Amino acid sequence: MVATTADYDENSHDGLEFWQFMIAGSIAGSVEHMAMFPVDTLKTRMQAITSSFKTPSLNLRQSLGSILKLEGLGGLYRGIAAMGLGAGPAHAVYFSVYESCKKSLPNNPIAHAASGVLATVASDAVITPMDLVKQRLQLKGSPYKGVVDCVRRVLVEEGFGAFYASYRTTVVMNAPFTAVHFATYEAAKRGLTDSDETLLVHATAGAAAGALAAAITTPLDVVKTQLQCQGVCGCDRYSSSSMVEVVQTIKKRDGYGGLIRGWIPRMLFHAPAAAICWSTYEAVKSFF
């Protein structure tokens, strides 16, 4: 989501209406998440499992082989409907809030950064419930029949607040992710070209930025996964939504290695996802 707005300035978007920005962003975000969904499933499986499970932790290749052998190709796409329902609206909210804030604030980098933060807070509020549903459906042996069943059971068994148990962690995670992503993106873009910024340049710079930002923020992503999957399929349940409690529990149980579990598939997700998102976004803009 962040990658599509890193170079979002007035000059590069002249000639398009506000609703076209929203549609372009929504399509780009949806294509990005749907295309990379199998990698996201592998990441979730690796982050959710702990040393308290009867089965040992698996690496990326072993996780992929296990899913294909026991569940077939469909196992990699379980929960994709939840992401399909959440990604489009979340991206639309991101773009609309970002543009509205930019118009009401001074035209400078600090104001643009503040607009991005406010847009992230708003869009995360939209995507977090569906992200919880998506991750619970991605778990091995998930007890839920589908999106509707998961939503209903979470509401009945855990209450509405369960959908936002990881919201604070998500926002805290996306703040440094955005900062690292934007800084790396601009630096990579300057290093790749001195004149025309082609689609390939945008995609390459975005991929590098996405990979680095993903690697740095992996510990927070692990905390988010633990909070969203708690109490399901053997995952530990926490007494609160405190990030400190989750971090301490993971360190005590799995060591520091537990905080970076899934960093490889997370990088493998965000690098091509940024390239896909940029390509799709620019293609939709060209269509308009």
Backbone as CSV, one residue per row, in Angstrom:
resi,resn,N_x,N_y,N_z,CA_x,CA_y,CA_z,C_x,C_y,C_z
1,MET,0.823,-1.199,0.000,0.000,0.000,0.000,0.856,1.247,0.000
2,VAL,1.910,1.254,0.851,2.762,2.418,0.976,3.475,2.725,-0.328
3,ALA,3.865,1.669,-1.046,4.671,1.857,-2.238,3.969,2.687,-3.285
4,THR,2.662,2.645,-3.352,1.940,3.347,-4.390,1.842,4.830,-4.138
5,THR,2.240,5.301,-2.954,2.107,6.710,-2.648,3.444,7.382,-2.372
6,ALA,4.518,6.642,-2.535,5.824,7.192,-2.199,6.178,8.389,-3.063
7,ASP,5.719,8.425,-4.282,6.027,9.518,-5.186,4.769,10.283,-5.547
8,TYR,3.830,10.332,-4.610,2.520,10.897,-4.881,2.569,12.405,-4.722
9,ASP,2.864,13.157,-5.782,2.891,14.602,-5.698,1.991,15.205,-6.758
10,GLU,1.729,16.485,-6.609,0.742,17.137,-7.465,1.154,17.143,-8.931
11,ASN,2.456,17.380,-9.211,2.903,17.481,-10.589,2.729,16.184,-11.352
12,SER,3.003,15.044,-10.703,2.970,13.768,-11.399,1.554,13.240,-11.550
13,HIS,0.578,13.914,-10.922,-0.788,13.427,-10.987,-1.745,14.446,-11.599
14,ASP,-1.222,15.499,-12.242,-2.079,16.461,-12.916,-2.840,15.771,-14.041
15,GLY,-4.087,16.173,-14.224,-4.884,15.612,-15.311,-5.818,14.508,-14.883
16,LEU,-5.714,14.018,-13.649,-6.601,12.965,-13.150,-7.529,13.527,-12.084
17,GLU,-8.742,13.016,-12.068,-9.702,13.410,-11.053,-9.449,12.647,-9.756
18,PHE,-10.000,13.168,-8.668,-9.799,12.578,-7.349,-10.260,11.121,-7.308
19,TRP,-11.435,10.836,-7.886,-11.968,9.476,-7.843,-11.103,8.518,-8.652
20,GLN,-10.389,9.047,-9.650,-9.509,8.193,-10.443,-8.275,7.777,-9.644
21,PHE,-7.783,8.689,-8.767,-6.686,8.317,-7.880,-7.101,7.153,-6.991
22,MET,-8.322,7.256,-6.441,-8.818,6.230,-5.531,-8.966,4.884,-6.237
23,ILE,-9.535,4.910,-7.431,-9.733,3.663,-8.172,-8.389,3.047,-8.559
24,ALA,-7.464,3.881,-9.031,-6.147,3.373,-9.414,-5.445,2.733,-8.220
25,GLY,-5.506,3.409,-7.072,-4.877,2.870,-5.872,-5.537,1.592,-5.394
26,SER,-6.875,1.556,-5.473,-7.604,0.371,-5.028,-7.272,-0.842,-5.891
27,ILE,-7.258,-0.641,-7.199,-6.935,-1.738,-8.115,-5.496,-2.201,-7.900
28,ALA,-4.573,-1.233,-7.777,-3.167,-1.579,-7.584,-2.968,-2.375,-6.300
29,GLY,-3.592,-1.913,-5.211,-3.448,-2.607,-3.935,-4.040,-4.000,-3.956
30,SER,-5.201,-4.127,-4.591,-5.853,-5.436,-4.672,-5.022,-6.419,-5.478
31,VAL,-4.521,-5.977,-6.635,-3.697,-6.846,-7.482,-2.432,-7.261,-6.739
32,GLU,-1.811,-6.304,-6.050,-0.592,-6.574,-5.289,-0.804,-7.678,-4.267
33,HIS,-1.831,-7.541,-3.431,-2.058,-8.503,-2.352,-2.532,-9.857,-2.875
34,MET,-3.370,-9.840,-3.895,-3.888,-11.098,-4.423,-2.792,-11.893,-5.125
35,ALA,-1.938,-11.196,-5.866,-0.881,-11.878,-6.612,0.142,-12.518,-5.685
36,MET,0.408,-11.859,-4.559,1.445,-12.340,-3.643,0.873,-13.125,-2.467
37,PHE,-0.393,-13.488,-2.525,-1.054,-14.129,-1.388,-0.395,-15.433,-0.928
38,PRO,0.038,-16.328,-1.825,0.675,-17.564,-1.358,1.901,-17.319,-0.480
39,VAL,2.694,-16.294,-0.819,3.869,-15.968,-0.005,3.429,-15.466,1.366
40,ASP,2.347,-14.705,1.385,1.817,-14.201,2.652,1.341,-15.361,3.534
41,THR,0.764,-16.379,2.923,0.329,-17.564,3.673,1.519,-18.261,4.328
42,LEU,2.606,-18.398,3.586,3.816,-19.018,4.139,4.346,-18.202,5.317
43,LYS,4.344,-16.891,5.180,4.806,-16.013,6.253,3.961,-16.184,7.510
44,THR,2.653,-16.207,7.336,1.750,-16.351,8.478,1.973,-17.676,9.187
45,ARG,2.114,-18.751,8.422,2.328,-20.074,9.019,3.624,-20.092,9.838
46,MET,4.669,-19.493,9.304,5.961,-19.507,9.976,5.959,-18.635,11.228
47,GLN,5.226,-17.528,11.197,5.196,-16.616,12.346,4.274,-17.105,13.452
48,ALA,3.221,-17.815,13.089,2.235,-18.254,14.079,2.738,-19.438,14.892
49,ILE,3.525,-20.312,14.271,3.990,-21.508,14.961,5.039,-21.123,16.008
50,THR,5.050,-21.814,17.129,5.992,-21.526,18.200,6.651,-22.819,18.665
51,SER,7.615,-22.681,19.557,8.325,-23.857,20.063,7.428,-24.743,20.921
52,SER,6.252,-24.203,21.302,5.339,-24.993,22.123,4.522,-25.977,21.296
53,PHE,4.600,-25.835,19.951,3.896,-26.761,19.073,4.616,-28.109,19.095
54,LYS,3.860,-29.149,18.811,4.437,-30.492,18.799,5.363,-30.691,17.609
55,THR,5.082,-29.973,16.506,5.916,-30.097,15.317,6.996,-29.024,15.328
56,PRO,8.199,-29.331,14.831,9.274,-28.344,14.825,9.025,-27.249,13.789
57,SER,9.703,-26.109,13.983,9.578,-25.021,13.030,10.127,-25.435,11.671
58,LEU,9.492,-24.972,10.623,9.903,-25.318,9.275,10.469,-24.092,8.578
59,ASN,11.429,-24.331,7.657,11.908,-23.213,6.869,10.950,-22.982,5.700
60,LEU,11.291,-22.026,4.843,10.383,-21.632,3.760,10.080,-22.789,2.818
61,ARG,11.106,-23.505,2.384,10.909,-24.612,1.440,10.109,-25.745,2.072
62,GLN,10.407,-26.055,3.336,9.671,-27.111,4.029,8.207,-26.734,4.240
63,SER,7.965,-25.474,4.556,6.585,-25.004,4.750,5.788,-25.121,3.459
64,LEU,6.404,-24.707,2.355,5.731,-24.790,1.061,5.443,-26.239,0.705
65,GLY,6.441,-27.109,0.882,6.252,-28.518,0.567,5.174,-29.160,1.419
66,SER,5.127,-28.806,2.698,4.125,-29.361,3.609,2.710,-28.970,3.204
67,ILE,2.535,-27.701,2.848,1.206,-27.227,2.450,0.753,-27.909,1.164
68,LEU,1.636,-27.970,0.175,1.272,-28.581,-1.112,0.967,-30.068,-0.948
69,LYS,1.705,-30.753,-0.085,1.520,-32.194,0.106,0.234,-32.509,0.863
70,LEU,-0.024,-31.766,1.931,-1.164,-32.062,2.801,-2.457,-31.362,2.413
71,GLU,-2.344,-30.185,1.790,-3.545,-29.389,1.515,-3.747,-29.076,0.039
72,GLY,-2.724,-29.303,-0.758,-2.821,-28.975,-2.164,-2.621,-27.488,-2.408
73,LEU,-2.727,-27.083,-3.664,-2.511,-25.689,-4.045,-3.506,-24.752,-3.345
74,GLY,-4.704,-25.246,-3.100,-5.723,-24.422,-2.462,-5.339,-23.976,-1.066
75,GLY,-4.449,-24.733,-0.405,-4.022,-24.359,0.933,-3.275,-23.041,0.970
76,LEU,-2.640,-22.698,-0.142,-1.897,-21.441,-0.224,-2.823,-20.245,-0.396
77,TYR,-4.069,-20.499,-0.765,-4.998,-19.401,-1.062,-6.156,-19.313,-0.076
78,ARG,-6.095,-20.087,1.000,-7.172,-20.034,1.984,-7.152,-18.687,2.693
79,GLY,-8.266,-17.970,2.644,-8.362,-16.645,3.251,-8.224,-15.507,2.265
80,ILE,-8.038,-15.849,0.983,-7.834,-14.800,-0.020,-9.093,-13.937,-0.200
81,ALA,-10.262,-14.505,0.075,-11.505,-13.731,-0.052,-11.530,-12.579,0.951
82,ALA,-11.006,-12.812,2.152,-10.963,-11.760,3.168,-10.068,-10.616,2.717
83,MET,-8.932,-10.951,2.124,-8.032,-9.919,1.627,-8.662,-9.181,0.457
84,GLY,-9.387,-9.912,-0.389,-10.069,-9.269,-1.504,-11.094,-8.255,-1.037
85,LEU,-11.777,-8.564,0.072,-12.783,-7.651,0.617,-12.162,-6.437,1.300
86,GLY,-10.957,-6.598,1.855,-10.362,-5.518,2.625,-9.388,-4.626,1.883
87,ALA,-8.631,-5.191,0.933,-7.563,-4.434,0.275,-8.068,-3.239,-0.519
88,GLY,-9.112,-3.434,-1.327,-9.641,-2.351,-2.156,-10.117,-1.162,-1.335
89,PRO,-11.052,-1.358,-0.392,-11.523,-0.244,0.440,-10.404,0.426,1.230
90,ALA,-9.457,-0.363,1.743,-8.368,0.210,2.534,-7.501,1.130,1.690
91,HIS,-7.220,0.721,0.459,-6.423,1.564,-0.427,-7.190,2.821,-0.834
92,ALA,-8.492,2.679,-1.038,-9.307,3.850,-1.378,-9.283,4.865,-0.234
93,VAL,-9.406,4.366,0.992,-9.347,5.243,2.169,-7.980,5.901,2.262
94,TYR,-6.923,5.128,2.019,-5.566,5.669,2.110,-5.395,6.858,1.167
95,PHE,-5.789,6.665,-0.086,-5.608,7.727,-1.069,-6.482,8.947,-0.776
96,SER,-7.721,8.721,-0.371,-8.622,9.845,-0.117,-8.161,10.660,1.085
97,VAL,-7.758,9.985,2.173,-7.269,10.699,3.360,-5.959,11.413,3.049
98,TYR,-5.080,10.754,2.334,-3.785,11.346,1.989,-3.963,12.618,1.172
99,GLU,-4.811,12.562,0.152,-5.030,13.718,-0.711,-5.732,14.846,0.048
100,SER,-6.719,14.506,0.881,-7.432,15.519,1.653,-6.498,16.249,2.622
101,CYS,-5.630,15.486,3.286,-4.675,16.093,4.224,-3.669,16.967,3.496
102,LYS,-3.212,16.532,2.329,-2.240,17.308,1.569,-2.806,18.666,1.162
103,LYS,-4.096,18.683,0.832,-4.712,19.933,0.400,-4.878,20.925,1.542
104,SER,-5.005,20.406,2.766,-5.239,21.279,3.911,-3.961,21.643,4.670
105,LEU,-2.825,21.034,4.302,-1.549,21.296,4.958,-0.581,21.988,3.992
106,PRO,0.445,22.651,4.525,1.445,23.290,3.647,2.102,22.282,2.716
107,ASN,2.585,22.767,1.585,3.199,21.889,0.584,4.689,21.736,0.879
108,ASN,5.012,20.804,1.806,6.408,20.530,2.129,6.539,19.073,2.566
109,PRO,7.764,18.553,2.605,7.964,17.131,2.933,7.391,16.716,4.283
110,ILE,7.492,17.601,5.299,6.968,17.262,6.620,5.454,17.087,6.566
111,ALA,4.784,17.984,5.840,3.337,17.885,5.699,2.950,16.626,4.943
112,HIS,3.737,16.271,3.937,3.460,15.044,3.166,3.628,13.813,4.046
113,ALA,4.660,13.839,4.903,4.879,12.711,5.815,3.729,12.595,6.810
114,ALA,3.285,13.747,7.332,2.162,13.752,8.272,0.895,13.237,7.595
115,SER,0.699,13.608,6.347,-0.465,13.131,5.596,-0.411,11.622,5.423
116,GLY,0.800,11.116,5.174,0.965,9.678,5.019,0.663,8.925,6.297
117,VAL,1.083,9.488,7.444,0.812,8.852,8.729,-0.683,8.802,9.002
118,LEU,-1.376,9.934,8.785,-2.820,9.982,9.011,-3.552,9.022,8.075
119,ALA,-3.068,8.944,6.836,-3.687,8.024,5.873,-3.494,6.575,6.301
120,THR,-2.312,6.274,6.849,-2.031,4.920,7.315,-2.926,4.539,8.486
121,VAL,-3.080,5.467,9.437,-3.934,5.216,10.603,-5.361,4.902,10.155
122,ALA,-5.861,5.672,9.187,-7.230,5.472,8.703,-7.375,4.174,7.917
123,SER,-6.443,3.899,7.018,-6.550,2.704,6.187,-6.345,1.430,7.017
124,ASP,-5.477,1.496,8.022,-5.275,0.335,8.896,-6.541,0.007,9.675
125,ALA,-7.323,1.032,9.988,-8.586,0.805,10.693,-9.560,0.013,9.825
126,VAL,-9.423,0.151,8.516,-10.300,-0.562,7.574,-9.805,-1.987,7.339
127,ILE,-8.488,-2.140,7.187,-7.944,-3.436,6.783,-7.739,-4.399,7.941
128,THR,-7.535,-3.893,9.175,-7.181,-4.754,10.300,-8.190,-5.882,10.570
129,PRO,-9.504,-5.621,10.616,-10.445,-6.729,10.857,-10.354,-7.835,9.815
130,MET,-10.270,-7.450,8.531,-10.173,-8.452,7.478,-8.810,-9.135,7.476
131,ASP,-7.776,-8.430,7.937,-6.458,-9.045,8.043,-6.469,-10.119,9.120
132,LEU,-7.183,-9.873,10.214,-7.326,-10.887,11.262,-8.032,-12.123,10.721
133,VAL,-9.126,-11.911,9.996,-9.872,-13.024,9.412,-8.984,-13.789,8.434
134,LYS,-8.258,-13.055,7.617,-7.376,-13.674,6.632,-6.321,-14.558,7.297
135,GLN,-5.676,-14.038,8.343,-4.614,-14.806,8.982,-5.152,-16.037,9.713
136,ARG,-6.314,-15.938,10.302,-6.872,-17.104,10.994,-7.269,-18.193,9.996
137,LEU,-7.708,-17.785,8.822,-8.051,-18.766,7.794,-6.795,-19.391,7.181
138,GLN,-5.672,-18.671,7.233,-4.430,-19.180,6.660,-3.770,-20.246,7.528
139,LEU,-4.132,-20.323,8.793,-3.485,-21.259,9.711,-3.761,-22.712,9.330
140,LYS,-2.783,-23.580,9.592,-2.971,-25.003,9.349,-4.044,-25.546,10.297
141,GLY,-5.029,-26.234,9.738,-6.110,-26.781,10.544,-7.063,-25.729,11.061
142,SER,-7.179,-24.617,10.349,-8.082,-23.541,10.777,-9.480,-24.078,11.015
143,PRO,-10.096,-23.729,12.162,-11.421,-24.253,12.494,-12.570,-23.541,11.799
144,TYR,-12.260,-22.514,11.025,-13.301,-21.716,10.392,-13.602,-22.211,8.969
145,LYS,-14.884,-22.171,8.604,-15.316,-22.650,7.294,-15.082,-21.621,6.190
146,GLY,-15.018,-20.368,6.567,-14.824,-19.315,5.586,-14.885,-17.956,6.253
147,VAL,-14.932,-16.894,5.441,-14.912,-15.526,5.957,-16.101,-15.254,6.871
148,VAL,-17.301,-15.585,6.404,-18.510,-15.303,7.181,-18.505,-16.067,8.502
149,ASP,-18.128,-17.331,8.455,-18.083,-18.143,9.670,-17.063,-17.597,10.656
150,CYS,-15.913,-17.157,10.164,-14.873,-16.614,11.028,-15.345,-15.327,11.691
151,VAL,-15.930,-14.426,10.916,-16.439,-13.163,11.465,-17.484,-13.430,12.534
152,ARG,-18.409,-14.329,12.244,-19.485,-14.633,13.189,-18.937,-15.212,14.487
153,ARG,-18.039,-16.175,14.396,-17.512,-16.839,15.590,-16.631,-15.916,16.427
154,VAL,-15.858,-15.065,15.776,-15.036,-14.118,16.527,-15.929,-13.151,17.296
155,LEU,-16.992,-12.673,16.653,-17.926,-11.767,17.322,-18.585,-12.435,18.527
156,VAL,-19.042,-13.660,18.349,-19.760,-14.368,19.406,-18.821,-14.805,20.536
157,GLU,-17.667,-15.361,20.175,-16.778,-15.953,21.166,-15.805,-14.962,21.811
158,GLU,-15.419,-13.916,21.063,-14.384,-13.006,21.579,-14.808,-11.548,21.647
159,GLY,-15.885,-11.199,20.971,-16.336,-9.821,20.992,-15.730,-8.991,19.870
160,PHE,-16.318,-7.832,19.605,-15.888,-6.974,18.497,-14.446,-6.505,18.669
161,GLY,-14.019,-6.289,19.922,-12.670,-5.790,20.161,-11.579,-6.709,19.649
162,ALA,-11.886,-7.992,19.488,-10.882,-8.940,19.007,-10.403,-8.584,17.601
163,PHE,-11.284,-7.961,16.806,-10.899,-7.594,15.440,-9.808,-6.530,15.425
164,TYR,-9.684,-5.787,16.525,-8.709,-4.697,16.581,-7.622,-4.930,17.630
165,ALA,-7.443,-6.173,18.033,-6.417,-6.487,19.030,-5.025,-6.113,18.543
166,SER,-4.794,-6.175,17.243,-3.466,-5.884,16.689,-3.390,-4.501,16.054
167,TYR,-4.434,-3.692,16.177,-4.475,-2.399,15.477,-3.321,-1.486,15.888
168,ARG,-3.093,-1.370,17.187,-2.017,-0.500,17.668,-0.668,-0.980,17.142
169,THR,-0.444,-2.288,17.191,0.816,-2.846,16.686,0.961,-2.576,15.194
170,THR,-0.136,-2.694,14.450,-0.108,-2.464,13.008,0.284,-1.035,12.688
171,VAL,-0.309,-0.078,13.405,0.014,1.334,13.187,1.466,1.619,13.550
172,VAL,1.900,1.095,14.709,3.290,1.296,15.140,4.257,0.675,14.139
173,MET,3.894,-0.462,13.568,4.741,-1.133,12.583,4.819,-0.321,11.291
174,ASN,3.702,0.220,10.851,3.669,0.914,9.570,4.360,2.268,9.600
175,ALA,4.538,2.856,10.792,5.237,4.141,10.885,6.702,4.005,10.464
176,PRO,7.494,3.115,11.102,8.878,2.952,10.628,8.952,2.321,9.237
177,PHE,7.988,1.457,8.917,7.966,0.850,7.581,7.876,1.952,6.528
178,THR,6.954,2.902,6.749,6.777,4.001,5.800,8.027,4.862,5.709
179,ALA,8.631,5.182,6.865,9.822,6.029,6.875,10.972,5.375,6.111
180,VAL,11.240,4.107,6.412,12.328,3.392,5.736,12.019,3.226,4.254
181,HIS,10.772,2.908,3.956,10.367,2.688,2.568,10.554,3.951,1.738
182,PHE,10.038,5.079,2.232,10.133,6.334,1.483,11.587,6.740,1.265
183,ALA,12.406,6.673,2.337,13.804,7.087,2.239,14.573,6.201,1.257
184,THR,14.370,4.894,1.348,15.056,3.958,0.460,14.579,4.114,-0.977
185,TYR,13.277,4.308,-1.138,12.711,4.469,-2.478,13.322,5.670,-3.196
186,GLU,13.364,6.817,-2.522,13.899,8.027,-3.137,15.381,7.883,-3.439
187,ALA,16.135,7.274,-2.506,17.572,7.087,-2.717,17.831,6.140,-3.889
188,ALA,17.082,5.044,-3.945,17.247,4.075,-5.030,16.860,4.682,-6.372
189,LYS,15.815,5.480,-6.356,15.365,6.110,-7.606,16.416,7.078,-8.144
190,ARG,17.036,7.855,-7.233,18.090,8.786,-7.663,19.303,8.025,-8.180
191,GLY,19.582,6.875,-7.571,20.735,6.102,-7.996,20.535,5.390,-9.325
192,LEU,19.282,5.161,-9.685,18.980,4.415,-10.909,18.848,5.293,-12.142
193,THR,18.555,6.583,-11.948,18.334,7.449,-13.105,18.673,8.891,-12.785
194,ASP,19.089,9.608,-13.809,19.358,11.041,-13.671,18.343,11.870,-14.441
195,SER,17.480,11.206,-15.204,16.529,11.956,-16.037,15.139,11.338,-15.961
196,ASP,14.779,10.576,-16.990,13.428,10.014,-17.063,13.230,8.921,-16.027
197,GLU,12.096,8.985,-15.342,11.732,7.963,-14.362,10.741,6.998,-15.011
198,THR,11.288,5.947,-15.586,10.462,4.982,-16.292,9.738,4.070,-15.307
199,LEU,8.827,3.288,-15.849,8.089,2.327,-15.031,9.040,1.321,-14.390
200,LEU,10.074,0.930,-15.121,11.052,-0.023,-14.589,11.815,0.576,-13.403
201,VAL,12.132,1.853,-13.484,12.830,2.527,-12.385,11.952,2.559,-11.139
202,HIS,10.686,2.935,-11.317,9.757,2.961,-10.188,9.625,1.574,-9.553
203,ALA,9.487,0.562,-10.393,9.303,-0.796,-9.897,10.545,-1.298,-9.165
204,THR,11.729,-1.041,-9.731,12.969,-1.499,-9.115,13.219,-0.798,-7.784
205,ALA,13.045,0.517,-7.767,13.251,1.283,-6.532,12.236,0.866,-5.474
206,GLY,11.003,0.663,-5.894,9.969,0.244,-4.960,10.253,-1.131,-4.383
207,ALA,10.752,-2.038,-5.216,11.074,-3.389,-4.751,12.182,-3.357,-3.705
208,ALA,13.221,-2.565,-3.952,14.321,-2.455,-2.996,13.841,-1.853,-1.681
209,ALA,13.014,-0.827,-1.783,12.493,-0.168,-0.584,11.584,-1.102,0.203
210,GLY,10.737,-1.830,-0.502,9.817,-2.742,0.164,10.546,-3.860,0.896
211,ALA,11.593,-4.400,0.273,12.346,-5.492,0.884,13.049,-5.040,2.154
212,LEU,13.711,-3.889,2.115,14.438,-3.395,3.281,13.485,-3.041,4.418
213,ALA,12.416,-2.325,4.100,11.448,-1.933,5.130,10.800,-3.163,5.763
214,ALA,10.538,-4.174,4.950,9.920,-5.404,5.457,10.846,-6.121,6.423
215,ALA,12.127,-6.203,6.079,13.086,-6.901,6.931,13.219,-6.210,8.288
216,ILE,13.293,-4.878,8.281,13.497,-4.123,9.517,12.298,-4.218,10.456
217,THR,11.095,-4.275,9.898,9.886,-4.267,10.728,9.320,-5.660,10.993
218,THR,10.074,-6.708,10.665,9.592,-8.075,10.882,9.200,-8.367,12.330
219,PRO,9.981,-7.955,13.345,9.577,-8.247,14.723,8.171,-7.744,15.064
220,LEU,7.825,-6.551,14.605,6.491,-6.016,14.858,5.430,-6.802,14.097
221,ASP,5.792,-7.304,12.918,4.854,-8.111,12.149,4.596,-9.449,12.845
222,VAL,5.629,-9.999,13.483,5.472,-11.235,14.251,4.510,-11.001,15.416
223,VAL,4.668,-9.877,16.098,3.771,-9.527,17.207,2.340,-9.400,16.707
224,LYS,2.168,-8.760,15.571,0.832,-8.598,14.995,0.197,-9.953,14.692
225,THR,0.958,-10.848,14.094,0.443,-12.179,13.774,0.051,-12.939,15.034
226,GLN,0.892,-12.854,16.064,0.608,-13.547,17.317,-0.691,-13.025,17.946
227,LEU,-0.901,-11.721,17.900,-2.109,-11.132,18.480,-3.355,-11.524,17.688
228,GLN,-3.222,-11.585,16.368,-4.388,-11.880,15.534,-4.756,-13.357,15.543
229,CYS,-3.785,-14.211,15.765,-4.037,-15.651,15.725,-4.127,-16.279,17.114
230,GLN,-4.080,-15.485,18.168,-4.060,-16.023,19.528,-5.302,-16.868,19.812
231,GLY,-5.044,-18.010,20.461,-6.132,-18.900,20.840,-6.647,-19.791,19.735
232,VAL,-6.057,-19.708,18.539,-6.521,-20.495,17.395,-5.426,-21.479,16.974
233,CYS,-5.806,-22.720,16.742,-4.879,-23.752,16.259,-3.639,-23.882,17.151
234,GLY,-3.807,-23.769,18.450,-2.701,-23.948,19.370,-1.877,-22.718,19.655
235,CYS,-2.194,-21.584,19.026,-1.446,-20.358,19.275,-1.733,-19.850,20.687
236,ASP,-0.720,-19.292,21.333,-0.874,-18.785,22.692,-1.903,-17.664,22.757
237,ARG,-2.586,-17.558,23.895,-3.514,-16.451,24.121,-2.879,-15.500,25.129
238,TYR,-3.012,-14.208,24.866,-2.414,-13.197,25.722,-3.479,-12.496,26.548
239,SER,-3.072,-12.033,27.736,-4.023,-11.411,28.654,-4.424,-10.012,28.213
240,SER,-3.633,-9.414,27.330,-3.943,-8.078,26.830,-3.375,-7.940,25.421
241,SER,-3.554,-6.755,24.837,-3.009,-6.487,23.506,-1.683,-5.747,23.600
242,SER,-1.008,-5.897,24.734,0.255,-5.207,24.965,1.371,-5.798,24.113
243,MET,2.029,-4.946,23.340,3.134,-5.394,22.514,4.295,-5.878,23.379
244,VAL,4.507,-5.205,24.512,5.595,-5.576,25.415,5.397,-6.999,25.930
245,GLU,4.163,-7.329,26.306,3.870,-8.677,26.806,4.148,-9.725,25.747
246,VAL,3.733,-9.449,24.515,3.929,-10.410,23.432,5.419,-10.601,23.146
247,VAL,6.155,-9.497,23.085,7.595,-9.566,22.820,8.306,-10.363,23.908
248,GLN,7.972,-10.097,25.167,8.601,-10.813,26.273,8.270,-12.302,26.240
249,THR,7.038,-12.621,25.892,6.635,-14.026,25.809,7.394,-14.752,24.705
250,ILE,7.514,-14.106,23.546,8.220,-14.712,22.419,9.695,-14.916,22.754
251,LYS,10.331,-13.909,23.364,11.739,-14.003,23.738,11.964,-15.137,24.744
252,LYS,11.070,-15.242,25.726,11.209,-16.278,26.749,11.003,-17.668,26.163
253,ARG,10.083,-17.791,25.239,9.695,-19.082,24.686,10.590,-19.518,23.530
254,ASP,10.912,-18.590,22.620,11.625,-18.938,21.393,12.970,-18.248,21.228
255,GLY,13.315,-17.352,22.152,14.549,-16.597,21.993,14.372,-15.456,21.001
256,TYR,15.441,-14.724,20.756,15.355,-13.593,19.825,15.020,-14.050,18.401
257,GLY,15.365,-15.285,18.087,15.040,-15.802,16.755,13.557,-15.831,16.473
258,GLY,12.762,-15.952,17.538,11.318,-15.965,17.358,10.765,-14.647,16.860
259,LEU,11.501,-13.558,17.103,11.040,-12.227,16.694,11.329,-11.921,15.230
260,ILE,12.136,-12.736,14.583,12.411,-12.502,13.164,11.909,-13.665,12.307
261,ARG,11.097,-14.533,12.915,10.567,-15.669,12.165,9.708,-15.166,10.996
262,GLY,9.944,-15.709,9.825,9.174,-15.324,8.644,9.727,-14.124,7.907
263,TRP,10.975,-13.710,8.234,11.501,-12.504,7.581,11.786,-12.727,6.090
264,ILE,12.146,-13.948,5.742,12.423,-14.216,4.319,11.148,-14.125,3.478
265,PRO,10.066,-14.848,3.809,8.861,-14.681,3.002,8.275,-13.269,3.079
266,ARG,8.490,-12.565,4.201,8.013,-11.179,4.290,8.741,-10.299,3.282
267,MET,10.058,-10.480,3.146,10.814,-9.733,2.145,10.414,-10.151,0.734
268,LEU,10.236,-11.472,0.559,9.842,-11.976,-0.755,8.449,-11.498,-1.153
269,PHE,7.641,-11.154,-0.159,6.311,-10.607,-0.432,6.405,-9.145,-0.845
270,HIS,7.077,-8.336,-0.035,7.050,-6.886,-0.242,7.874,-6.418,-1.433
271,ALA,8.941,-7.122,-1.786,9.746,-6.688,-2.929,8.949,-6.758,-4.235
272,PRO,8.462,-7.941,-4.643,7.670,-7.980,-5.875,6.320,-7.295,-5.728
273,ALA,5.764,-7.265,-4.510,4.470,-6.612,-4.313,4.554,-5.132,-4.658
274,ALA,5.657,-4.480,-4.255,5.835,-3.064,-4.569,5.958,-2.851,-6.074
275,ALA,6.702,-3.750,-6.732,6.852,-3.643,-8.183,5.513,-3.849,-8.887
276,ILE,4.753,-4.835,-8.435,3.423,-5.093,-9.024,2.499,-3.913,-8.804
277,CYS,2.534,-3.376,-7.577,1.654,-2.270,-7.231,1.968,-1.036,-8.075
278,TRP,3.251,-0.720,-8.214,3.628,0.428,-9.030,3.218,0.238,-10.490
279,SER,3.489,-0.944,-11.029,3.161,-1.201,-12.425,1.662,-1.079,-12.673
280,THR,0.880,-1.681,-11.801,-0.570,-1.638,-11.954,-1.094,-0.222,-11.799
281,TYR,-0.568,0.488,-10.814,-1.013,1.853,-10.552,-0.761,2.756,-11.754
282,GLU,0.457,2.675,-12.315,0.778,3.506,-13.475,-0.038,3.105,-14.707
283,ALA,-0.320,1.792,-14.826,-1.120,1.318,-15.971,-2.544,1.850,-15.894
284,VAL,-3.128,1.829,-14.707,-4.495,2.346,-14.538,-4.536,3.835,-14.781
285,LYS,-3.509,4.559,-14.310,-3.440,6.005,-14.558,-3.370,6.278,-16.057
286,SER,-2.576,5.491,-16.773,-2.467,5.665,-18.208,-3.790,5.396,-18.900
287,PHE,-4.520,4.402,-18.393,-5.842,4.089,-18.949,-6.778,5.288,-18.815
288,PHE,-6.777,5.902,-17.640,-7.629,7.077,-17.421,-7.176,8.255,-18.280
